[in-house]
Amino acid sequence: MKNKLYKNISIVIPVFNEEANIEPVIRRIHEALSKAKINYEFIFINDHSTDQTRNAISNLAIFYPIILVDKKGKKGKAFSIYEGIHYAQYDVVGMIDADLQYPPEALPGMIKALETSDVVVANRKHYKDSIARKVLSKVFRFAFGKTLFGLNHDIQSGLKVFKREVFETIKFIPSSPWTFDLEFLHRANQAGFQIQNFDIVFSKRKNGHSKVNFIKQTFEIGMNALRVRAKRIHPARIHPYENYSMLGAGIGYKKRKYITHTTIPHHLSALRTFTKVQKTIIGLILIDIGLGFYISPLLTLQILVAVLSTIYFADVIFNLYLIVKSLSFPREITSTEQELNELKDSNLPVYTILCPLYREASVIPQFLEAMDKLSWPKEKLDVILLLEEDDKETIEKVEQMILPSYVRTLIVPHSIPKTKPKACNYGLAHAKGKYLVIFDAEDIPDPDQLKKAYLGFGKSDKNVICLQARLNYYNPHQNLLTRFFTAEYSLWFDITLPGLVSIDTALPLGGTSNHFKTESLRAVEGWDPFNVTEDADLGVRLFKKGYKTAMIDSTTLEEANSRVGNWFRQRSRWIKGYMQTYLVHTRGNESSVKGQALHSLIFQLVVGGKIAFVLINPFLWIATFSYFALYAYVGPAIEALYPTVVFYMAVTSLVFGNFLFLYYYMIGVAKKGQWNLIKFVFLIPIYWFMTSISAFIALHQLLFKPHYWEKTIHGFHLQKRFKKEIPQIAIEVIEEEEKTIFPNSVKQRFAFVFNLKKAYVSGGLLIGASIAANFLNFIFNAYLGRVLDLANFGLLSLVSSFLYFTQVPFSALGSSVNYRTGFLEGRFGDETARMFRSWIRKKSLFLALIICGLWLALSPVLVNYFSVESLFPFLVFAPVWIFGMIAAIDRGFLSGKLMFGSLAIVALVEPVSKLVATYVFVKSDLLPFVYTAIPIAIIFSFLASAAFSNIGKKTSGHKAYEVYRFPKKFFLASVLSGLSTITFLSLDIILAKHYLAPEDAGRYALISLVGKMIYFMGGLTAQFITPLISRNEGAKKSSKETFSRILFSTCLLSFIGFIAFGLFGFITAPLLFGQKALSIISYLPLFGVAMLYFSISRVFISYHSARKLYSFSVVTFFL
């Protein structure tokens, strides 16, 4: 294939009145290619020449392999090229102008370049033609090629060499006589083909004259370029290597070349997450809901609650019917011992077993042992280990094994998407068996399962082309998570799926132990490689094509996920795949099944309903808890959302629905004889909550990385035997997900932490502590907002505002120390980082003492300015300047040292100590002095951060120049950014305290506090901008995708905050701050909009600061 591809070329030459150039161009091409030992053919397209061009070509046809085509279509170079390519017989096609301005001698080098690319474009680096043409060409290339299309190529070059498959994939009809080149390169680029430049010398024309009218054709090409850019490019189908196979087939889309080994049309796959129609419907729904909230919030909520209650109630009824049907009329295909024993090995066909593997070498011995126990005759087994080409470690380990004769390895060529279904499609193309089954590497199937499947197919109708075996786990008692997982699988595979089979509807297949008729599976084109739960999609697709799936009475045991983090990865992928399946099969695709409306409704409940429920449930749980725990505050408001009929449906779903679901789990485990798991079913709501968290992760991934396959790490039950392999796999998975490479030192440290069972824990603790700290701060403000009068609350807000202002230099200093500590730790080690901390603490302590003295000196002036009756609040606040500054340094040091667990404790110390001090002041009837809790909390925070920072090796006193370097630009940008934030959030409170009466100032403080809650919600994800963008910028990688994700998350959280505290402030504000908040309700929507915009704007500022564009911080500060 390779010799044929690169040693043969079809050269298309469009000609119009080129009589004098025919012989020279043929001769020079012949000499160049003959010297390189490359076979060729000339394809001349005579574009209605009026001179002797045709005769000149005909006379030379007896000496050279020439195909002469007299053009019959439209006149123009673009149409000539298009027509000429269709006559090419070789797999490499070249195109060159006949005027010899492009050197034919470049062809061998360009053909050679195809080894690493798909299209090679002659780049006119040295230009010997007229200056005017050179300038026009350069301007056109920059304005249209690079700027408009993002193509850094000579887009109007008349010399190109490309693989024929490129044109076959992007085949199009030129829209004008001179516009083939740009559209060809644009479509090839969009289809994911690699385009390479090849520098040449562009010469002057020696014979004849140019046919180009530069002004006219430049205008024509420019206008066409705009039309091409506006034209929507549909996914391009990449044809398989052979007509009778799907090998090599794929799709080119959005500058990526997906080799999927399936010919499933793109509109029937999850390649595109949403179609235009789906986007329009979703958009209209959101607009309607938004308008509804604007016009009549209560009525809109009542309608939404009614719709949700109806769906929940329908789901309860449907599941009850399904369970009864499953238990009363089981449709599983069973096989007796006698039937199994009567099977003769000689009559059995070949059975193919596909086992896709990716970085799972540690569990291969277990898989081979399970295959050895199968009762199917080994000479009739075709076990294929599907190994990815880039998984060198697994390939090497398998090569070192002595595999049984019935086991063979198949290396799946590297391509995207890197998913299990793509590997299975590759295996399907090489399968030898009449039947085929998928087993995962950790599976232990029933030894008689293949025979039971063979008998099952014999007992079934011809349109049954798939049999699903039950799945369960062999480590159900490893921990609480595996118990939940086992109970769920027992319900799904032993109760729910048999129920779906009993009503003859679509069956979302499990990911393993699916048995197929091989030829029928090929006929439906295998698996969708873009769907991360390809099994569920295939089950629905089979049903829509008129086929059926049945279940057999056989069980495959798998490894239940025993690690929470790993479980979240797996479950979020499953839910994302169900989302993809739902979107694909609600596009109005045709179905050959009768009673489509009924089955569509069932699909909506089984797939769509389950997705909706796991996303909506947390909000309903919160509402239910609030109703019972906070009835005096929110009870009447919640009751107003439920008209009588809706209320009874909702109560039925709540009481009987949840009871029945728990009961269904008990039935499932009881049916499997797992009686010791029944008591754990009462804790299953914990599992439901985890599933909802996974659903939100899945939703995020669906929007931003829909095809990413979150690899589930297997073999944790074997970790004592394979301690090294598992952390190695884990970090490689993280590297692939985050698109980065960790240094070896980091990998070693990760492995160490992983084996100590601390991986992800410290980071998770810090995130949890941050959320808890914000919540405790909210409790602090909400509690005092209820017990303090407006005057004292205004004084408390003033002291809090002072603290906010100190956070400007403190946060900037802490961020700078964080950045510098991490750099010194990585470059010079622990000792240098600790020396830097010691040095910066001494410098900062001196500065803090000066600032504290200035504060004390200015305190009398501040008392008069803020109309405060006592000097005491300012005296009490003075220590904050000293202890707060040193604490900021220590927190930055802990963060730079990646001591996230310690940092989590420090993060909680401040709000906890503040709450405790507040409680003491309130109980001691010292409400006027409650603001003293703020400096007390800062002192405790200092003590905690200093204690944790001193843990570790002591410095030896060695000094290095690097210790005394401070990141001044970063610090100044952080100061300005912090000032702009604090000014926006707190300056208004200070001004209100100065100009307004005490009660009005307190009222404004409440409005500001509600607004800050919206801002802080957006800040939950905005805080990741600096570390993530900085890492991408350091690695010279694009940050646009990361920025888009964080921006979306910030917008979403900020909008939720705006809805909760802005639009629905009339409910939430009185609930949080008591009756005194009734006076501020009318101001909350407008103030909430301001905070919404401000929260989103901070993402843009942080993004540009992380990219060292500090001018944005400066401009923002002055604005």
Buried (B, 14 or more C-beta within 10 A) or exposed (E): EEEEBBBBBBBBBBBBBBBBBBEBBBBBBBEBBEEBEBEBBBBBBBBEBEEBBBEBBBEBBEEBEBBBBEBEEBEBBBBBBBBBBEBBEBBBBBBBBBBBBBBBBBBBBBBBBBEEBBBBBBBBEEBEBEEEBBEBBEEBBEEBBEEBBEBEBBBBBBBBBBBBBBBBBBEBEBEBBBBBBBBBBBBBBBBBBBBBBBEBBBBEEEBBEEEEEEEEBBEBBBEBBEEBBEEEBEBBBBEBBEEEBBBBBBBBBEEBBBBBBBBBEBEBBBBBBBBEEBEEEEEEEEEEBEEBBEEEBEEBBBBBBBEBBBBBBBBBBBBBEBBEBBBEEBBBBEBEEEBBEEBEEEEBEBBBBBBBBBBBBBBBEBBBEBBEEBBBBBEBBBBBBBBBEBBEBBBEBBEEBEBEEBBEBBBBEEBBBBBBBBBBBBBBBBBEBBBBBBBBBBBBBBBBBBBBBBBBBEEBEEEBBBBBBBBBBBBBEBBBBBBBBBBBBBBBBBBBBBBBBBBEBBBBBBBBBBBBBBEBBBEBBBBBBBBBBBBBBBBBBBBBBEBBBBBBBBBBBBBBBBBBBBBBBBBBBBBBBBBBBBBBBBEEEEBEBEEEEEBBBBBBBBBBBBBBBBBBBBEBBEEEEBBEEEEEBBBEBBEEBBEEEBBEBBBBBBEBBBEBBBEBBBBBBBBBEBEEBBEBBEEBBEBBBBBBBBBBBBBBBBBBBBBBBBBBBBBBBBBEEBEEBBBBBBBBBBEBBEEEEBEEEEBEBBBEBBBEEEBBBBBBBBEEBBEBBBEBBBBBBBBBBBEBEBBBBBBBBBBBBBBBBBBBBBBBBBBBBBBBBBBBBEEBEEBBBBBBBBBBBEEBEEBBEEBBEEBBEEBEEBBEEBEBEEEBBBEBBBBBBBBBBBBBBBBBBBBBBBBBBBBBBBBBBBBBBBBBBBEBBBEEEEBBBBBBBBBBBBBBBBBBBBEBBEEEEEBEEEEEEBBEEBBEEBBBBBBBBBBBBBBBBBBBBBEBBEEBEBBBBBBBBBBBBBBBBBBBBBBBBBBBBBBBBBBBBEEEEEBEEBBEBBBBBBBBBBBEBBBBBBBBBBBBBBBBBBEBBEBBBEBBBEBBBBBBEBBBBBBBBBBBBBBEEBEBBBEBBEE
